[in-house]
Amino acid sequence: MRRSALIFLHDLAMVVLAWLGAFWLRFNLDIPQEFSRSMWSALIVVLPVQGGVFYAFGLYRGLWRFASVSDLKRILIACGVAGLATPAALVMTQQLTLVPRSVFILGPLLLVLLMGGVRFTYRAWKDGHFFLRRTGVGTPVLIVGTDETAMRLIKELETSRVWRVVGIIEPVSSQAGRRLGGVPILGGIDQIRSHAERSEARSAIIAMPAASVAERRRTTEAIASAGLAAMTVPSLDDLLTGRVAISSIRKVELEDLLGRDRVELDEAGLSELLQGKTVLITGAGGSIGSELCRQINRFKPGMMVFVEQSEFALYSIEQEFSGRSVSCVIGDVKDAERMKSVFARFRPDVVFHAAAYKHVPLMECANAWEAIKNNVQGTLTVARAAQDAGVGEFVLISTDKAVNPTNVMGASKRLAEVVCQAMQAQTQGTRFVMVRFGNVLGSSGSVIPLFREQILRGGPVTVTHPEIIRYFMLIPEAAQLVLQAGLMAARDAEGGRVFVLDMGEPVRIVDLARDMIRLSGFNEEDIRIEFTGLRPGEKLYEELLADGESTLPTPHPKLRIAKPSAIPDTEWLKSLEAWLEMPWRDEADVKDGLRQRVPEYQPAAH
C-alpha cells in the first residue's frame, strides 16, 4: 500500500512537470504573465482529473521491476484518456479560455515520456544494464541458434557473472555480420572452431529446444569436434510447462541425442479414461512404473494405488507424491490372497502391470525359476484379481525381448503376454492389452548408468560386442505411449491386443559408448572401450515382431498392433498353472518347460 501511494505521488508530480513543460514549450520558455497565472490555477483541476484517470486504469498494481510493453500500452491509453478529460473538465470549471490548444497535445506526449521513461529506466537499472552489460564478467560462451529462445537466453545472461555471450552461431549460415540482442552473429556451425578461437570461447550453448534430434546430434558433434563443451537449454516440454527457465543451462546429455520428437497424446481421451478414476500401478517404484505414476497424475485421477515389493522404492515414490490422493501398498504380485485383498479394497478402474524381473543375465541361470514365478505367475495372479474386481482395462508392460526370445527373461515375458490373451478369451469384462517396447534410457539395469560409472573411474568402458545393437527410447515417451495404448484398449471391443511401439532406428552400443565418452569431455585415447563378449542369453539385436507376426496400423503413428498367433484354450491355462505351482525348478527344467509353452523360444548358447 505504501509503495502504491509513493508511485501515485510520483505520477502526480509527473502530471505537474508535463503540464508546466507543455506551457514552456508552447512559449519557448518565456511564458507571458497572464498565461502563467492560468497555468497554475488550471493545475487545481488537472491534478485530480488526471490522477483519477490513472488510478482507474490500475497503473499502481504492477511492479516497476518488471515493467513491460503491456505496462507502456496501459500508460499510453491512460494518458490519452486523461488528455481528453482535461479540456472537458476545464470547460466545466470555465478555465479553458487562457490555456493554449497546443498544451492539450504537448501535455499527454510529455506525460507518456516521463511516466514510461522513469519506469523503464528503473527496470534497466535493476536489471544491471547500466553497469554489467557485457563488461568482461563471466566465461566467454557462444550461443547456437537465432530464434526467440536464443534472444531470450541472451537477455537472461546479460547480467550473469557466470557466462558472457561473445557471439552467436547459426545452424545454417545466412545472417553473418548482423546482430541479435546486441550480440554479433558470427557465422554457421561449420565455422564454429575458428569463431571459438577468435572469441576465446570454451563452451557453446545450444538454444534450439524445438530442433529435431538429428539437428541436435549434428550440432553437438560439431561443437565437440571443435573442442568446446556442449551445453543446452531445457527441452521444449519443460519450457512450455514452466518447470524451468531458459537460463537453466545444463550439459548436453545422451538423452538429448537419442531422444526423439515429442509424443502427441490424445489428451481429451486420456482425461476421459483416467480423470476421477482409481488407477492401480504394480512395480510403481521402478523406472517405468514411477514414470507411469507421474504421467497418470497429469490427468487428475481420483486415486492412484501404488503396489510395490521394495520398501525403499515405495517410500521414494510416496515422498514424491506426498499430499496427493495416493495409497501405497507393500505386496508381492505372486501373492494371490494379498492381490485379491488389495483389488477388493480399492476396486481400481484401470491397472498398469509394470512389476517384473527384467535383467537378462541375472535371470538366465540360477534365478530362472524366480523369473518365471514373478513374470508369469505374478501376471496371472494380478490379472485374475483384476478380472474378479471388475477392472475395465488391464495393461501389461512387455518387452522386445519377448520376440523370438533367446533368454529366460524374454521367454517369461512372452508367456505373460499369452497368459493375458488366454484370460481375454475367457472374459467379456476386463480388456487386456500388452505393450511391447525396447530399452529405455536411464532405467534400472540400463547400460547408461554403468557407462557413466566406468567413465568416472577413468575406464575402460565395457561393451559386450562391437556389432550389438539395441532400440532405445526415453522413459517419459515410453510411459506416454503405454497410456495411449491403454486408451486404445478401452475403445477396443475385443481386447487381447499386443501393441508394438515405434522404437525408431536401432543404435549400436559401441556408438552409444563413444557418444558418452565424448560428451564427458574425453576421447578414446583418454578412456578406451573394451569388448567383453556376449553375456548369457544375450542377442546381437532385438526384434519387435516374431517371425510369424505382422502389424496393423492404429490411429496413433507411433503405435501398431501385432497380429496374434493362435490363442491358447482353457486347458492350456490349467496346464500352465499346474506347472507354476511346482516347487523350485533348476535352469534346465525351466528352459524345457519354456520350450514347450513358447515355441519360438530358442535358448542362446552361453
N, C-alpha and C positions, 0 to 999 in steps of 0.2 A: 504494500500500500504506500509506504513511504517513498519507494523508488518511483512508483507511478506518479505520485504527486510532484516529485522533483522533475520528472520528464515533462509533465504538464506545464509546470512553471517555465521550463526551458523553452517549450514551444510558444508560450505566450510572449516570452522575450524575443523569439524569432519573429512573431507577428509584429511586434513594435519595430524591430530592425527593418523588416521588409517594407512596412508602411512608410517609415521615415526615408528609407533608401529610395523608394519609388518617387517620393517628392523631390529628393535631392537630384536624382537622375533627370526628372522632368524639367527642373530649373537649373541644370548644370551646376549643382552645389551652391547656388545662390538663390535661396527661397525668399520671395517678397514677403513683407511683414504680414499682410492680410491673409496670405495662404499659409503662413507659418502658424497663425492662430487657429485656422480651420483644421490644419493638420493635427494639432494636439487635441483640440476639442473633439474631433471625429474619433479619436482613439477610444474615447469613453464608450462608443458604440461598437467599434470594430473589434476590440478585445473580447467582450463577452460573446459576440456573434460567432467569430471565427473559433474561439476556444470551445464553444458549444458544439460546433460542427465537427471539430477534431475528436472531441470526446465521443460523439455519437458514432463516428466511424471506427471506433475501437483502436485508435493509434497507440494506446497505452497498455495493451495486453501482450505485445510481443517483447522480445529481448533484443537490445541493440547488438549484443554479442553475435547474434545470428541474423542480422539484417539481410534481407534478400530482395530479389526483384519483385516479389509479391508485396513486400512492405512498401517499396517505391511506388508501385501501382496504387496502393491504398492512399499514399500521401498525395499523389497526383489527383486522384478523384476528390479527396477531401479538400485540397486547395482550390480545385475548380469549383466545387460547390460553395466553398467559403467566399471565393471571388464573386460568385453570382449573388450570394446572400448579402454581401456587404453593401452594395449600392441600394438594394431594396430596403435594407434597414435604415440607411441614411435618408432615403426619401421619406420614410415614415416618421423620422425624427427631424425632418426639414433641415438637414445639414449637407445636402448634396451639392448645393449651388457653388460652393467655393472649393470643391475637390475636382481637379482636372481629370478628364476621362481617361487619359493615358495611365494614371495611377492605378486604375482598376485592372489594367493589363499588366503593368510592370510589377505590381504588388504580388499577385499569385506566382509569377515566374520567380521572383526573388525568394519567395517563401518556400517553393519547392527546392530551390538550390540550397537554402540554409538548412531546412529540416532534413532533407535527404542527405546532403553533404556531411553534416555533423554525424548522422547515424553511421554512414558507410566509412567515414574517417575513423570512428571509434572501433568498428569491426576490423578494419585494416590494421589498426594499432594492436588490438587484442590478438589478431592472427599473426602478428610479428612481421608483417610485410615491410614495415619501415626499417627494420633492423636486421632480420635474419634471412631475407630472401637471397638465396644462393650467394652467401658471403664466404664460402670456403668451409663451412661447417659440415661435417659428416663425410662418409666414404663415397667417392665418386661412383656413380652407377648409371648404367644405360637402361632405358625402357624400350621394350619391343612391343609395338602396337601404336596405332594412330587414331583409335576410335574414342568414344566417350569415356570408356574405362580408363584409357591412358591419360586423358585430360583430367579426370577426377583424381587419379593417382598423383599426377604432378602437383595439383593443388594441395593434396593432403600431405605431400612430402616437403612442401616449401618451407615449413618450419621445423622439419625433422633434424635432430642433431646426430642421427644415425646414418642417414642417406643424403646424398647431394646429387640431384639429377643433372648429368652433364650432356646428355644427348638422347635423341630418340632414333630408334632403328625401325624401319618399316618391314613388314613381312615381304612385300614386293616394292622395290624402289620406284617411286613415281613423283614424290614431292620433296626430294632432297633440296636443301637450301632454304626451305620455308621454316616457319616456327610454329610450335603448338604450345600454348600457355607460356610463351616467352622462352621456350627451350628449343634449340635448333634441331631440325630433322636432318640427320647425318647421311642417311642412305639406306640401302637394302640389307637384308640379313646376310647376304653373301659377302658383304664387305665388313662384317662386324669385327673381325680381327684387327684390321687396320684402324678402324674408328676407336676400338678399345685402347690400342697402343697410343694413339694421339691424345685421347682424353684421360689416360691413366686409370681407366675403369677396370675393376677386377670382378665385377658382378653384373648380371643383366637380369632385369625383372620382366617376365612375360606377362603383359597386361592384355590378354586375349581370352577372357573366360568363356566366350561363346564359340571359340575356334574348335574345329573338329580335332579328334585325337591324332589323326595323321598330320595335321598342321602343327599341333603342339610337339609331336615327336620330331618333325623336321627342324623346328625352331630350336628345341632343346639340344639336338645333335650338333647344330651349327654353333650354338653357344659353347657347348662342351669342347668341340674341336678347336675353338678359339682360345681355350684355356681359361674361360670365365666360369664362375659359379652361377648356376642356373637357379633363379628364384621365380616365384609365380604369385599372382593374386589368387584369392579364393575362387572356387568354382561358381558358375552362373547360378546353380541351385542355391548355394549358400548366400549369394548376394541378393537374389530375389526374395528369399525368405527372411532376410535381415539378420541371419545368425552371426555374420561377421561383416566388417567394414572392408572397403577397398584396400586400406593401408595395412591389413593383416597379412603381411608378406611372409611367405614361408619357402623352404626349399622345394624344388620340383621332386616329387616322389614317383616311384614306379607306377603307382595307381594313375597318375596323370598321363602316362604313356601307354598304358594297357587298357585304361577305362574306355568306354565307348559313349556314343551320343546318348543323351538323356532319354529315359523311357517315358513315353506318353501314356498315361494311365486314364482309364475310364473313371474319372473322379466321381461322377454322379452315380454310376453303377456300384462302385465300391462303397460309397456312402450308404446306398440303399441296402447293400449286403451286410455292412458292419455297424452302422450307426445305431446306437442304443441296444445292440445285441451283446450276448455273452459269448466271448471268444476264448477258447482254451488252446494253449500252445504247449506241447511237450518239448523237452530239451530247451526250455525258454532261456537258460543261461548260456547256451552255446553261441557260436558266432552267427549262424543263420537264425537260430531261434530268437536271440536277443534283437537282431535287426528286424525280424518279423514283428516283434512287440512294438518297436519304435514306429514302424510303418503303419501298423494297425491302429496305433494310438492317434494318428493324424485324423482318422475317420470317426473319432468320438464314440467308441463302443461303450455300451452300458457298463460292462465289466470285462476285465481280462483275467484269466486264470493261468498262472504260471506253474507248470509242472516240471520239476527238475530233481534229478537224483543227487547232484552235487550240492552240498550245503553252501559252500562258498560262492558257487556260480549263482545260486538262487538269491543269496544275500546281496550280491553285486547288482543284480537286475532289480531287486526290491528297492535298493537305495536309489537307483536311477529313477524309479517311478514313484518315489515317496510322495505322498499326498494325493495320489490318483486312485481311481477305483480299481484296485487290483487285489487278487488273492493269491498267496504263494503257497504251493503245495510241495512238500518233500515226498517223493514217491518213485518207485521203480515201475516202469511201464510193463514189466513182466508179471507184476503182482496183480492178479485178476481181481481179488477182493478189494484191494486198495483203489484200483481204477473204477470198479463198479461204484464204490462209495463216493468217490470224487465226482463222477458223472451224475450220479443220482442227486447229489447235493447241489451242484451248480447248474445242471441242465443246460449245457452250452448249445448255442445255435450253430456255431462253426468251430471246427477243430483243425489245427495245423500240427501235424505229427512230424517234428524235426528231430526227436530223440533217436540217436543211432550211434553205433561204433563205426568210425569212418577210416581209421588209419590202416592202410593196406598191409604193410609188413607186420605190424603188431598183431593183426587178426589172422595172419596166414598160417601160423604153425600151432604153438601151444594154446593159443586163445581162440582157435577156430570155432569150437562149440559155443563159447560165450558170444561170438559174433552172431551165430545162428539164433541163439536164445534171445539176444537183445534186439536184433534187427528183424527177425521173422516172428518169433513168439510175441515180442513186445508189440509189433504192429498188429498182429491178430488179436491180442488182448485189448488194446486200445480201440481197435475197430469194432470188436464185439460190444464193449462198453458204450461206444458212441451209438451203435445201432440200437441197443436196448434203451438208451436215453432219448432216442428220437432226434439225434443231431441231424441238421439239414445237410451240411457239406463237410466232408472229411478230405483233407488234402495231405497226401503223403509226399514228403521231400525225398526224392530219389536221386540217382547219380548217373553220369555217363558210364561209370564203371560197371553198371548193371547190363550193359550192352555187350554181347559176346564175351562174357566175363572169363578172366583167366585167374582170378583170385577169389578167396572165400568172401571177402567183404563185398565185392561186386555181385557175386552169385547170391549172397544173402539178400542184397537189396533187390535183385531181380525177383527172387522168391517172394519178397514182401509185396512187390507190385502185383504178382499173380494172386497172392492172398487177397488183396483189395479187389481185384477183378472177380475172384470167386465169391467174395462177400457181396459184391454188387449184383451178381446173378441170383442171389438168394433174397434180395430185398427190393422193395419199390419205394422205401422211405429215404434212408440216408443215401446221398450221392457221393460216390468215391471218385477221387481224381488223383493221379500221380504226376508229379512234375520232375522231369529229368534234366539235370544240367551238370556242367563240369566243375572245375576248380574255381574257388572264389578267393580273391586276393586277401591275404591277411587272416584267413580263417585258422582255427586251431589245427595244427598238423600241416599247414601250408609250408612250402619251401621258402617263402618270403622271409618270415621271421628267422629261419635257420640261416639264410644267406646274410641277413643283416648282422646276426651274431658273429658269423665267421669273418665278415669284413671288419667288424670292430676289433676282433682278435688279431687282425693282420693277415688272415687267410690261412690255408688255402680255402677257396670256395669249392665245395664238393658237388659234382653233377654226376648222376649215375651213368649217363651215356651221351655221346656227342650228338646223336640224332633223336633223342627223346623229345617228344612234343606234347603239349597239353593245351586244352581250351581254358581260358580264364575270363572271369567277369568280376565286377565289383560286388561286394556283399549287398549294398543297397539296391543295385539293379536286380540281382537275383531275387531278393525279397519282394521287390515290386512286381516282378513277373510271376512269382508264386501267388501273390494276391490276385493278379489278373486272371491266372488260371483258375483260382478258386471262384471268381466271379463267373467265368465261363461254365464251370461245373454247376453253379446254381441255376444257370439258364439252360442246362442240358437235361433233356427229359430222360436220357438213357443212363448217363454216368459210366464209370469204369474206364474213362479215357486216360491215356498216357500222353501228357503234354511234353513236348521237346522244346527247350529254349534255344533261340538263335544265339549261338556262342561266338559268332564271328569267325575270324581266322585263327587257327591254332598257332601257338607260339613255341619256338624251340627254347627249351630250358636253358641251354648254354647262352643263347642270346639274352635271355632274361638276366642271367648272372652277369653278363658283360654290362648290361644297362645299369644294374645296381652298383657295380664297381665304379663305373664312370660317374654316376650321379653322386657317389660318395666322395668324389674328388680324386680318385686314384685311376691307374691304368693296370693292364695285365702284367706289366713288369713289376708294379708295386705289390699286387695281390694276384697270385696265379690261380688258375682253375684246374682242378684235379678230377679226373674221371674215375669212379669207383666201381662201376659195373651195376647192372640191373639188380634190384632187390627182390626178395621172394614175392611172387605174384604180380610183379610189375610188368606192364606192357610198354612198348616203344611209343605207342599212340593210343588214344582213346577214341571211341566212336559214340555217336548219339543215336544211332539206329542199328538194330541187329540185321543180320544178312537177309532175313526174310521179311523185314519190315519196310514200309514206305510211309509217307506222311500225307496228311490232308491239311490244307490251309485253314486258318482261323481269321476272324476279323482283326486280330492284332498282328502286325507284321513280324513281331519277334517270338511268336508262339505258333507251333504246328502240332498236329495230333498224329501220333504214331498209330498206324492201323494195327489192331491187336491180333495176335495169333489165336489159336483155339482156346476158349475159356474152359478151365477145368470144372468138373462137376462136384456134387456134394461128397461123393465117395473119395475123391482126390483130397478134399479138405480134411475129411476124417482121418485119412491115412497120414497126412502131414501132421495133424495134431497128435496122433499116436507116436510118431517119430520124435516130435518136440518134447513129449512127456518122458522120454527115456532119460536115464541118468547120464552122467558125463560121458562124452564120446571122444576118442582120440582123433588126431588130424586125418588119418587115413579113412576112418569110418565116416567122418563128417564129409569129406570130399566124395566118397562113394555115394552117400545119401543125396548130396547136391547134384551129382551127375544124373541120378535117377529122376530128380524133380525139375532140374533146369537143363534141358537137352543141349543148349548152346554153350554150356559151361565146359571149358577145356583148360584144366589146371596147367599153369606155366611151369616149366622145369626150373628148379631153384638154381 
